[in-house]
Structure formats: structure tokens, C-alpha cells
């Protein structure tokens, strides 16, 4: 959970992780963000690397 806390406090744009068991799951992301909002922090965007990799531009 240290990754989530540090990303929240640092106000990162996106946390990218392969950790599908603990981080990259909709139910977990909703729980993290509920706590963040309750504590006065911004919601955290969490994606897998596949969701953020640019595979080149189409011309």
C-alpha cells in the first residue's frame, strides 16, 4: 500500500502497475479513491502498462 500512499501524496497523474491482484482492479481502485476523497486527496488513476503504452501513431 506504500505505492498507493506515495502516489496519492505526490499527486501523480497515473500510477502504472502490473499488480492486478492488489492494485489494478476496479474494486480496489474505488476503495483507494474513497479513502483519498475522505482524507482530502484527489482520486488516483491506476492503469496497467498495456493501457498506457503508445504503439505508434497512425498516419
PQR file of N, CA, C, O and H, with PARSE charges and radii, in Angstrom:
ATOM      1  N   UNK A   1       0.799  -1.195   0.000 -0.4000 1.5000
ATOM      2  CA  UNK A   1       0.000   0.000   0.000 -0.0000 2.0000
ATOM      3  C   UNK A   1       0.850   1.271   0.000  0.5500 1.7000
ATOM      4  O   UNK A   1       0.342   2.364  -0.247 -0.5500 1.4000
ATOM      5  N   UNK A   2       2.135   1.121   0.276 -0.4000 1.5000
ATOM      6  CA  UNK A   2       3.015   2.287   0.267 -0.0000 2.0000
ATOM      7  C   UNK A   2       3.012   2.955  -1.108  0.5500 1.7000
ATOM      8  O   UNK A   2       3.066   4.181  -1.203 -0.5500 1.4000
ATOM      9  H   UNK A   2       2.548   0.232   0.477  0.4000 1.0000
ATOM     10  N   UNK A   3       2.951   2.152  -2.173 -0.4000 1.5000
ATOM     11  CA  UNK A   3       2.918   2.703  -3.534 -0.0000 2.0000
ATOM     12  C   UNK A   3       1.711   3.623  -3.704  0.5500 1.7000
ATOM     13  O   UNK A   3       1.828   4.712  -4.266 -0.5500 1.4000
ATOM     14  H   UNK A   3       2.908   1.155  -2.096  0.4000 1.0000
ATOM     15  N   UNK A   4       0.572   3.186  -3.225 -0.4000 1.5000
ATOM     16  CA  UNK A   4      -0.660   3.962  -3.359 -0.0000 2.0000
ATOM     17  C   UNK A   4      -0.560   5.253  -2.555  0.5500 1.7000
ATOM     18  O   UNK A   4      -0.914   6.325  -3.046 -0.5500 1.4000
ATOM     19  H   UNK A   4       0.478   2.301  -2.769  0.4000 1.0000
ATOM     20  N   UNK A   5      -0.082   5.149  -1.331 -0.4000 1.5000
ATOM     21  CA  UNK A   5       0.038   6.330  -0.472 -0.0000 2.0000
ATOM     22  C   UNK A   5       1.005   7.357  -1.062  0.5500 1.7000
ATOM     23  O   UNK A   5       0.703   8.550  -1.091 -0.5500 1.4000
ATOM     24  H   UNK A   5       0.206   4.278  -0.932  0.4000 1.0000
ATOM     25  N   UNK A   6       2.156   6.901  -1.527 -0.4000 1.5000
ATOM     26  CA  UNK A   6       3.140   7.822  -2.095 -0.0000 2.0000
ATOM     27  C   UNK A   6       2.621   8.472  -3.377  0.5500 1.7000
ATOM     28  O   UNK A   6       2.818   9.668  -3.589 -0.5500 1.4000
ATOM     29  H   UNK A   6       2.402   5.932  -1.503  0.4000 1.0000
ATOM     30  N   UNK A   7       1.970   7.700  -4.220 -0.4000 1.5000
ATOM     31  CA  UNK A   7       1.411   8.253  -5.457 -0.0000 2.0000
ATOM     32  C   UNK A   7       0.323   9.277  -5.152  0.5500 1.7000
ATOM     33  O   UNK A   7       0.215  10.291  -5.841 -0.5500 1.4000
ATOM     34  H   UNK A   7       1.811   6.728  -4.048  0.4000 1.0000
ATOM     35  N   UNK A   8      -0.472   9.020  -4.137 -0.4000 1.5000
ATOM     36  CA  UNK A   8      -1.530   9.943  -3.748 -0.0000 2.0000
ATOM     37  C   UNK A   8      -0.949  11.256  -3.245  0.5500 1.7000
ATOM     38  O   UNK A   8      -1.344  12.326  -3.709 -0.5500 1.4000
ATOM     39  H   UNK A   8      -0.384   8.195  -3.578  0.4000 1.0000
ATOM     40  N   UNK A   9      -0.023  11.187  -2.307 -0.4000 1.5000
ATOM     41  CA  UNK A   9       0.566  12.389  -1.711 -0.0000 2.0000
ATOM     42  C   UNK A   9       1.367  13.183  -2.758  0.5500 1.7000
ATOM     43  O   UNK A   9       1.387  14.414  -2.727 -0.5500 1.4000
ATOM     44  H   UNK A   9       0.297  10.318  -1.930  0.4000 1.0000
ATOM     45  N   UNK A  10       2.023  12.470  -3.679 -0.4000 1.5000
ATOM     46  CA  UNK A  10       2.816  13.128  -4.719 -0.0000 2.0000
ATOM     47  C   UNK A  10       1.950  13.667  -5.859  0.5500 1.7000
ATOM     48  O   UNK A  10       2.447  14.352  -6.753 -0.5500 1.4000
ATOM     49  H   UNK A  10       2.006  11.471  -3.704  0.4000 1.0000
ATOM     50  N   UNK A  11       0.664  13.356  -5.824 -0.4000 1.5000
ATOM     51  CA  UNK A  11      -0.288  13.802  -6.846 -0.0000 2.0000
ATOM     52  C   UNK A  11       0.154  13.415  -8.255  0.5500 1.7000
ATOM     53  O   UNK A  11       0.125  14.235  -9.172 -0.5500 1.4000
ATOM     54  H   UNK A  11       0.259  12.799  -5.098  0.4000 1.0000
ATOM     55  N   UNK A  12       0.563  12.150  -8.417 -0.4000 1.5000
ATOM     56  CA  UNK A  12       0.964  11.673  -9.737 -0.0000 2.0000
ATOM     57  C   UNK A  12      -0.244  11.655 -10.674  0.5500 1.7000
ATOM     58  O   UNK A  12      -1.386  11.524 -10.235 -0.5500 1.4000
ATOM     59  H   UNK A  12       0.586  11.484  -7.672  0.4000 1.0000
ATOM     60  N   UNK A  13       0.033  11.790 -11.973 -0.4000 1.5000
ATOM     61  CA  UNK A  13      -1.060  11.769 -12.954 -0.0000 2.0000
ATOM     62  C   UNK A  13      -1.644  10.369 -13.098  0.5500 1.7000
ATOM     63  O   UNK A  13      -2.862  10.192 -13.127 -0.5500 1.4000
ATOM     64  H   UNK A  13       0.961  11.897 -12.329  0.4000 1.0000
ATOM     65  N   UNK A  14      -0.752   9.369 -13.188 -0.4000 1.5000
ATOM     66  CA  UNK A  14      -1.189   7.985 -13.368 -0.0000 2.0000
ATOM     67  C   UNK A  14      -0.202   7.058 -12.668  0.5500 1.7000
ATOM     68  O   UNK A  14       1.011   7.221 -12.801 -0.5500 1.4000
ATOM     69  H   UNK A  14       0.237   9.513 -13.164  0.4000 1.0000
ATOM     70  N   UNK A  15      -0.715   6.102 -11.934 -0.4000 1.5000
ATOM     71  CA  UNK A  15       0.117   5.041 -11.367 -0.0000 2.0000
ATOM     72  C   UNK A  15      -0.030   3.837 -12.296  0.5500 1.7000
ATOM     73  O   UNK A  15      -1.140   3.361 -12.536 -0.5500 1.4000
ATOM     74  H   UNK A  15      -1.701   5.969 -11.826  0.4000 1.0000
ATOM     75  N   UNK A  16       1.097   3.350 -12.817 -0.4000 1.5000
ATOM     76  CA  UNK A  16       1.085   2.218 -13.741 -0.0000 2.0000
ATOM     77  C   UNK A  16       1.648   1.006 -13.017  0.5500 1.7000
ATOM     78  O   UNK A  16       2.721   1.072 -12.416 -0.5500 1.4000
ATOM     79  H   UNK A  16       1.998   3.737 -12.622  0.4000 1.0000
ATOM     80  N   UNK A  17       0.917  -0.104 -13.078 -0.4000 1.5000
ATOM     81  CA  UNK A  17       1.329  -1.285 -12.328 -0.0000 2.0000
ATOM     82  C   UNK A  17       0.891  -2.562 -13.033  0.5500 1.7000
ATOM     83  O   UNK A  17      -0.147  -2.602 -13.694 -0.5500 1.4000
ATOM     84  H   UNK A  17       0.045  -0.157 -13.567  0.4000 1.0000
ATOM     85  N   UNK A  18       1.707  -3.608 -12.877 -0.4000 1.5000
ATOM     86  CA  UNK A  18       1.331  -4.952 -13.325 -0.0000 2.0000
ATOM     87  C   UNK A  18       0.632  -5.717 -12.203  0.5500 1.7000
ATOM     88  O   UNK A  18       0.211  -6.854 -12.414 -0.5500 1.4000
ATOM     89  H   UNK A  18       2.550  -3.575 -12.340  0.4000 1.0000
ATOM     90  N   UNK A  19       0.498  -5.131 -11.033 -0.4000 1.5000
ATOM     91  CA  UNK A  19      -0.043  -5.817  -9.874 -0.0000 2.0000
ATOM     92  C   UNK A  19      -1.573  -5.883  -9.947  0.5500 1.7000
ATOM     93  O   UNK A  19      -2.270  -5.084  -9.322 -0.5500 1.4000
ATOM     94  H   UNK A  19       0.840  -4.207 -10.861  0.4000 1.0000
ATOM     95  N   UNK A  20      -2.079  -6.843 -10.715 -0.4000 1.5000
ATOM     96  CA  UNK A  20      -3.514  -6.991 -10.902 -0.0000 2.0000
ATOM     97  C   UNK A  20      -4.203  -7.545  -9.660  0.5500 1.7000
ATOM     98  O   UNK A  20      -5.404  -7.347  -9.478 -0.5500 1.4000
ATOM     99  H   UNK A  20      -1.513  -7.492 -11.223  0.4000 1.0000
ATOM    100  N   UNK A  21      -3.465  -8.225  -8.820 -0.4000 1.5000
ATOM    101  CA  UNK A  21      -4.065  -8.808  -7.620 -0.0000 2.0000
ATOM    102  C   UNK A  21      -4.421  -7.739  -6.584  0.5500 1.7000
ATOM    103  O   UNK A  21      -5.457  -7.830  -5.926 -0.5500 1.4000
ATOM    104  H   UNK A  21      -2.490  -8.385  -8.968  0.4000 1.0000
ATOM    105  N   UNK A  22      -3.560  -6.727  -6.441 -0.4000 1.5000
ATOM    106  CA  UNK A  22      -3.768  -5.756  -5.377 -0.0000 2.0000
ATOM    107  C   UNK A  22      -4.085  -4.338  -5.832  0.5500 1.7000
ATOM    108  O   UNK A  22      -4.705  -3.587  -5.079 -0.5500 1.4000
ATOM    109  H   UNK A  22      -2.718  -6.653  -6.975  0.4000 1.0000
ATOM    110  N   UNK A  23      -3.678  -3.944  -7.045 -0.4000 1.5000
ATOM    111  CA  UNK A  23      -3.838  -2.540  -7.439 -0.0000 2.0000
ATOM    112  C   UNK A  23      -4.738  -2.324  -8.641  0.5500 1.7000
ATOM    113  O   UNK A  23      -5.664  -1.516  -8.576 -0.5500 1.4000
ATOM    114  H   UNK A  23      -3.174  -4.554  -7.657  0.4000 1.0000
ATOM    115  N   UNK A  24      -4.492  -3.021  -9.727 -0.4000 1.5000
ATOM    116  CA  UNK A  24      -5.176  -2.746 -10.988 -0.0000 2.0000
ATOM    117  C   UNK A  24      -6.474  -3.558 -11.061  0.5500 1.7000
ATOM    118  O   UNK A  24      -6.634  -4.443 -11.902 -0.5500 1.4000
ATOM    119  H   UNK A  24      -3.740  -3.678  -9.780  0.4000 1.0000
ATOM    120  N   UNK A  25      -7.378  -3.226 -10.163 -0.4000 1.5000
ATOM    121  CA  UNK A  25      -8.706  -3.852 -10.093 -0.0000 2.0000
ATOM    122  C   UNK A  25      -9.704  -2.759  -9.753  0.5500 1.7000
ATOM    123  O   UNK A  25      -9.470  -1.952  -8.853 -0.5500 1.4000
ATOM    124  H   UNK A  25      -7.248  -2.507  -9.480  0.4000 1.0000
ATOM    125  N   UNK A  26     -10.801  -2.734 -10.465 -0.4000 1.5000
ATOM    126  CA  UNK A  26     -11.781  -1.665 -10.286 -0.0000 2.0000
ATOM    127  C   UNK A  26     -12.261  -1.558  -8.842  0.5500 1.7000
ATOM    128  O   UNK A  26     -12.395  -0.450  -8.323 -0.5500 1.4000
ATOM    129  H   UNK A  26     -10.991  -3.389 -11.196  0.4000 1.0000
ATOM    130  N   UNK A  27     -12.521  -2.684  -8.185 -0.4000 1.5000
ATOM    131  CA  UNK A  27     -12.993  -2.619  -6.803 -0.0000 2.0000
ATOM    132  C   UNK A  27     -11.938  -2.013  -5.875  0.5500 1.7000
ATOM    133  O   UNK A  27     -12.273  -1.247  -4.971 -0.5500 1.4000
ATOM    134  H   UNK A  27     -12.412  -3.584  -8.607  0.4000 1.0000
ATOM    135  N   UNK A  28     -10.674  -2.351  -6.096 -0.4000 1.5000
ATOM    136  CA  UNK A  28      -9.590  -1.792  -5.274 -0.0000 2.0000
ATOM    137  C   UNK A  28      -9.411  -0.303  -5.558  0.5500 1.7000
ATOM    138  O   UNK A  28      -9.257   0.495  -4.634 -0.5500 1.4000
ATOM    139  H   UNK A  28     -10.402  -2.973  -6.830  0.4000 1.0000
ATOM    140  N   UNK A  29      -9.432   0.071  -6.842 -0.4000 1.5000
ATOM    141  CA  UNK A  29      -9.270   1.476  -7.217 -0.0000 2.0000
ATOM    142  C   UNK A  29     -10.372   2.316  -6.590  0.5500 1.7000
ATOM    143  O   UNK A  29     -10.107   3.410  -6.090 -0.5500 1.4000
ATOM    144  H   UNK A  29      -9.558  -0.577  -7.593  0.4000 1.0000
ATOM    145  N   UNK A  30     -11.586   1.826  -6.609 -0.4000 1.5000
ATOM    146  CA  UNK A  30     -12.702   2.555  -5.986 -0.0000 2.0000
ATOM    147  C   UNK A  30     -12.491   2.708  -4.478  0.5500 1.7000
ATOM    148  O   UNK A  30     -12.789   3.758  -3.909 -0.5500 1.4000
ATOM    149  H   UNK A  30     -11.801   0.938  -7.015  0.4000 1.0000
ATOM    150  N   UNK A  31     -11.982   1.668  -3.839 -0.4000 1.5000
ATOM    151  CA  UNK A  31     -11.706   1.736  -2.399 -0.0000 2.0000
ATOM    152  C   UNK A  31     -10.600   2.741  -2.092  0.5500 1.7000
ATOM    153  O   UNK A  31     -10.723   3.543  -1.167 -0.5500 1.4000
ATOM    154  H   UNK A  31     -11.739   0.814  -4.301  0.4000 1.0000
ATOM    155  N   UNK A  32      -9.513   2.694  -2.875 -0.4000 1.5000
ATOM    156  CA  UNK A  32      -8.421   3.653  -2.678 -0.0000 2.0000
ATOM    157  C   UNK A  32      -8.931   5.073  -2.814  0.5500 1.7000
ATOM    158  O   UNK A  32      -8.609   5.938  -2.000 -0.5500 1.4000
ATOM    159  H   UNK A  32      -9.412   2.043  -3.627  0.4000 1.0000
ATOM    160  N   UNK A  33      -9.729   5.310  -3.847 -0.4000 1.5000
ATOM    161  CA  UNK A  33     -10.202   6.664  -4.107 -0.0000 2.0000
ATOM    162  C   UNK A  33     -11.237   7.135  -3.086  0.5500 1.7000
ATOM    163  O   UNK A  33     -11.328   8.330  -2.806 -0.5500 1.4000
ATOM    164  H   UNK A  33      -9.990   4.606  -4.509  0.4000 1.0000
ATOM    165  N   UNK A  34     -12.002   6.225  -2.539 -0.4000 1.5000
ATOM    166  CA  UNK A  34     -12.939   6.598  -1.475 -0.0000 2.0000
ATOM    167  C   UNK A  34     -12.167   7.119  -0.265  0.5500 1.7000
ATOM    168  O   UNK A  34     -12.545   8.125   0.336 -0.5500 1.4000
ATOM    169  H   UNK A  34     -11.928   5.254  -2.766  0.4000 1.0000
ATOM    170  N   UNK A  35     -11.089   6.431   0.084 -0.4000 1.5000
ATOM    171  CA  UNK A  35     -10.244   6.875   1.201 -0.0000 2.0000
ATOM    172  C   UNK A  35      -9.570   8.201   0.855  0.5500 1.7000
ATOM    173  O   UNK A  35      -9.531   9.114   1.680 -0.5500 1.4000
ATOM    174  H   UNK A  35     -10.782   5.614  -0.405  0.4000 1.0000
ATOM    175  N   UNK A  36      -9.040   8.307  -0.367 -0.4000 1.5000
ATOM    176  CA  UNK A  36      -8.390   9.553  -0.775 -0.0000 2.0000
ATOM    177  C   UNK A  36      -9.334  10.739  -0.642  0.5500 1.7000
ATOM    178  O   UNK A  36      -8.963  11.765  -0.073 -0.5500 1.4000
ATOM    179  H   UNK A  36      -9.072   7.565  -1.037  0.4000 1.0000
ATOM    180  N   UNK A  37     -10.535  10.609  -1.155 -0.4000 1.5000
ATOM    181  CA  UNK A  37     -11.503  11.705  -1.089 -0.0000 2.0000
ATOM    182  C   UNK A  37     -11.894  12.018   0.347  0.5500 1.7000
ATOM    183  O   UNK A  37     -12.032  13.183   0.721 -0.5500 1.4000
ATOM    184  H   UNK A  37     -10.836   9.775  -1.618  0.4000 1.0000
ATOM    185  N   UNK A  38     -12.071  10.985   1.143 -0.4000 1.5000
ATOM    186  CA  UNK A  38     -12.417  11.161   2.560 -0.0000 2.0000
ATOM    187  C   UNK A  38     -11.322  11.922   3.307  0.5500 1.7000
ATOM    188  O   UNK A  38     -11.609  12.685   4.229 -0.5500 1.4000
ATOM    189  H   UNK A  38     -11.959  10.039   0.840  0.4000 1.0000
ATOM    190  N   UNK A  39     -10.083  11.714   2.909 -0.4000 1.5000
ATOM    191  CA  UNK A  39      -8.940  12.352   3.568 -0.0000 2.0000
ATOM    192  C   UNK A  39      -8.530  13.672   2.903  0.5500 1.7000
ATOM    193  O   UNK A  39      -7.548  14.293   3.310 -0.5500 1.4000
ATOM    194  H   UNK A  39      -9.850  11.094   2.160  0.4000 1.0000
ATOM    195  N   UNK A  40      -9.276  14.094   1.889 -0.4000 1.5000
ATOM    196  CA  UNK A  40      -8.999  15.374   1.245 -0.0000 2.0000
ATOM    197  C   UNK A  40      -8.008  15.317   0.096  0.5500 1.7000
ATOM    198  O   UNK A  40      -7.514  16.357  -0.341 -0.5500 1.4000
ATOM    199  H   UNK A  40     -10.073  13.590   1.558  0.4000 1.0000
ATOM    200  N   UNK A  41      -7.707  14.124  -0.404 -0.4000 1.5000
ATOM    201  CA  UNK A  41      -6.796  13.973  -1.538 -0.0000 2.0000
ATOM    202  C   UNK A  41      -7.592  13.768  -2.828  0.5500 1.7000
ATOM    203  O   UNK A  41      -8.782  13.454  -2.801 -0.5500 1.4000
ATOM    204  H   UNK A  41      -8.108  13.280  -0.049  0.4000 1.0000
ATOM    205  N   UNK A  42      -6.912  13.952  -3.947 -0.4000 1.5000
ATOM    206  CA  UNK A  42      -7.524  13.738  -5.254 -0.0000 2.0000
ATOM    207  C   UNK A  42      -7.603  12.239  -5.550  0.5500 1.7000
ATOM    208  O   UNK A  42      -6.807  11.459  -5.027 -0.5500 1.4000
ATOM    209  H   UNK A  42      -5.945  14.207  -3.970  0.4000 1.0000
ATOM    210  N   UNK A  43      -8.556  11.839  -6.383 -0.4000 1.5000
ATOM    211  CA  UNK A  43      -8.607  10.439  -6.810 -0.0000 2.0000
ATOM    212  C   UNK A  43      -7.340  10.076  -7.569  0.5500 1.7000
ATOM    213  O   UNK A  43      -6.718  10.928  -8.204 -0.5500 1.4000
ATOM    214  H   UNK A  43      -9.203  12.472  -6.808  0.4000 1.0000
ATOM    215  N   UNK A  44      -6.970   8.826  -7.498 -0.4000 1.5000
ATOM    216  CA  UNK A  44      -5.773   8.319  -8.155 -0.0000 2.0000
ATOM    217  C   UNK A  44      -6.186   7.489  -9.365  0.5500 1.7000
ATOM    218  O   UNK A  44      -7.074   6.642  -9.275 -0.5500 1.4000
ATOM    219  H   UNK A  44      -7.476   8.134  -6.982  0.4000 1.0000
ATOM    220  N   UNK A  45      -5.538   7.738 -10.485 -0.4000 1.5000
ATOM    221  CA  UNK A  45      -5.788   6.958 -11.693 -0.0000 2.0000
ATOM    222  C   UNK A  45      -4.763   5.828 -11.744  0.5500 1.7000
ATOM    223  O   UNK A  45      -3.558   6.071 -11.688 -0.5500 1.4000
ATOM    224  H   UNK A  45      -4.817   8.426 -10.558  0.4000 1.0000
ATOM    225  N   UNK A  46      -5.250   4.589 -11.851 -0.4000 1.5000
ATOM    226  CA  UNK A  46      -4.367   3.420 -11.879 -0.0000 2.0000
ATOM    227  C   UNK A  46      -4.666   2.622 -13.140  0.5500 1.7000
ATOM    228  O   UNK A  46      -5.815   2.272 -13.408 -0.5500 1.4000
ATOM    229  H   UNK A  46      -6.229   4.391 -11.897  0.4000 1.0000
ATOM    230  N   UNK A  47      -3.609   2.336 -13.918 -0.4000 1.5000
ATOM    231  CA  UNK A  47      -3.753   1.575 -15.156 -0.0000 2.0000
ATOM    232  C   UNK A  47      -2.655   0.526 -15.262  0.5500 1.7000
ATOM    233  O   UNK A  47      -1.627   0.607 -14.590 -0.5500 1.4000
ATOM    234  H   UNK A  47      -2.676   2.621 -13.700  0.4000 1.0000
ATOM    235  N   UNK A  48      -2.894  -0.450 -16.115 -0.4000 1.5000
ATOM    236  CA  UNK A  48      -1.849  -1.415 -16.448 -0.0000 2.0000
ATOM    237  C   UNK A  48      -0.967  -0.805 -17.538  0.5500 1.7000
ATOM    238  O   UNK A  48      -1.401   0.115 -18.232 -0.5500 1.4000
ATOM    239  H   UNK A  48      -3.730  -0.516 -16.661  0.4000 1.0000
ATOM    240  N   UNK A  49       0.256  -1.298 -17.700 -0.4000 1.5000
ATOM    241  CA  UNK A  49       1.117  -0.780 -18.763 -0.0000 2.0000
ATOM    242  C   UNK A  49       0.483  -0.884 -20.150  0.5500 1.7000
ATOM    243  O   UNK A  49       0.690  -0.011 -20.992 -0.5500 1.4000
ATOM    244  H   UNK A  49       0.608  -2.045 -17.136  0.4000 1.0000
ATOM    245  N   UNK A  50      -0.265  -1.918 -20.384 -0.4000 1.5000
ATOM    246  CA  UNK A  50      -0.916  -2.083 -21.692 -0.0000 2.0000
ATOM    247  C   UNK A  50      -1.884  -0.954 -22.003  0.5500 1.7000
ATOM    248  O   UNK A  50      -2.120  -0.638 -23.169 -0.5500 1.4000
ATOM    249  H   UNK A  50      -0.432  -2.628 -19.700  0.4000 1.0000
ATOM    250  N   UNK A  51      -2.441  -0.349 -20.975 -0.4000 1.5000
ATOM    251  CA  UNK A  51      -3.394   0.736 -21.188 -0.0000 2.0000
ATOM    252  C   UNK A  51      -2.726   2.066 -21.491  0.5500 1.7000
ATOM    253  O   UNK A  51      -3.380   2.983 -21.987 -0.5500 1.4000
ATOM    254  H   UNK A  51      -2.250  -0.606 -20.028  0.4000 1.0000
ATOM    255  N   UNK A  52      -1.439   2.189 -21.203 -0.4000 1.5000
ATOM    256  CA  UNK A  52      -0.778   3.479 -21.386 -0.0000 2.0000
ATOM    257  C   UNK A  52       0.345   3.465 -22.424  0.5500 1.7000
ATOM    258  O   UNK A  52       0.909   4.516 -22.731 -0.5500 1.4000
ATOM    259  H   UNK A  52      -0.908   1.445 -20.799  0.4000 1.0000
ATOM    260  N   UNK A  53       0.674   2.311 -22.959 -0.4000 1.5000
ATOM    261  CA  UNK A  53       1.742   2.227 -23.955 -0.0000 2.0000
ATOM    262  C   UNK A  53       1.251   2.759 -25.283  0.5500 1.7000
ATOM    263  O   UNK A  53       0.168   2.406 -25.749 -0.5500 1.4000
ATOM    264  H   UNK A  53       0.216   1.457 -22.710  0.4000 1.0000
ATOM    265  N   UNK A  54       2.071   3.622 -25.895 -0.4000 1.5000
ATOM    266  CA  UNK A  54       1.778   4.148 -27.219 -0.0000 2.0000
ATOM    267  C   UNK A  54       2.403   3.214 -28.234  0.5500 1.7000
ATOM    268  O   UNK A  54       3.621   3.034 -28.245 -0.5500 1.4000
ATOM    269  H   UNK A  54       2.951   3.909 -25.516  0.4000 1.0000
ATOM    270  N   UNK A  55       1.594   2.624 -29.079 -0.4000 1.5000
ATOM    271  CA  UNK A  55       2.085   1.671 -30.069 -0.0000 2.0000
ATOM    272  C   UNK A  55       2.410   2.341 -31.398  0.5500 1.7000
ATOM    273  O   UNK A  55       2.441   1.684 -32.439 -0.5500 1.4000
ATOM    274  H   UNK A  55       0.605   2.770 -29.070  0.4000 1.0000
ATOM    275  N   UNK A  56       2.648   3.626 -31.361 -0.4000 1.5000
ATOM    276  CA  UNK A  56       2.975   4.353 -32.589 -0.0000 2.0000
ATOM    277  C   UNK A  56       1.762   5.092 -33.113  0.5500 1.7000
ATOM    278  O   UNK A  56       0.621   4.751 -32.801 -0.5500 1.4000
ATOM    279  H   UNK A  56       2.623   4.159 -30.515  0.4000 1.0000
ATOM    280  N   UNK A  57       2.023   6.088 -33.899 -0.4000 1.5000
ATOM    281  CA  UNK A  57       0.923   6.876 -34.444 -0.0000 2.0000
ATOM    282  C   UNK A  57       0.485   6.306 -35.787  0.5500 1.7000
ATOM    283  O   UNK A  57       1.285   5.760 -36.548 -0.5500 1.4000
ATOM    284  H   UNK A  57       2.950   6.365 -34.152  0.4000 1.0000
ATOM    285  N   UNK A  58      -0.769   6.446 -36.045 -0.4000 1.5000
ATOM    286  CA  UNK A  58      -1.314   6.014 -37.324 -0.0000 2.0000
ATOM    287  C   UNK A  58      -1.307   7.198 -38.268  0.5500 1.7000
ATOM    288  O   UNK A  58      -1.793   8.276 -37.928 -0.5500 1.4000
ATOM    289  H   UNK A  58      -1.419   6.889 -35.428  0.4000 1.0000
ATOM    290  N   UNK A  59      -0.763   6.999 -39.438 -0.4000 1.5000
ATOM    291  CA  UNK A  59      -0.704   8.093 -40.411 -0.0000 2.0000
ATOM    292  C   UNK A  59      -1.515   7.755 -41.623  0.5500 1.7000
ATOM    293  O   UNK A  59      -1.589   8.553 -42.558 -0.5500 1.4000
ATOM    294  H   UNK A  59      -0.369   6.123 -39.714  0.4000 1.0000
TER
END
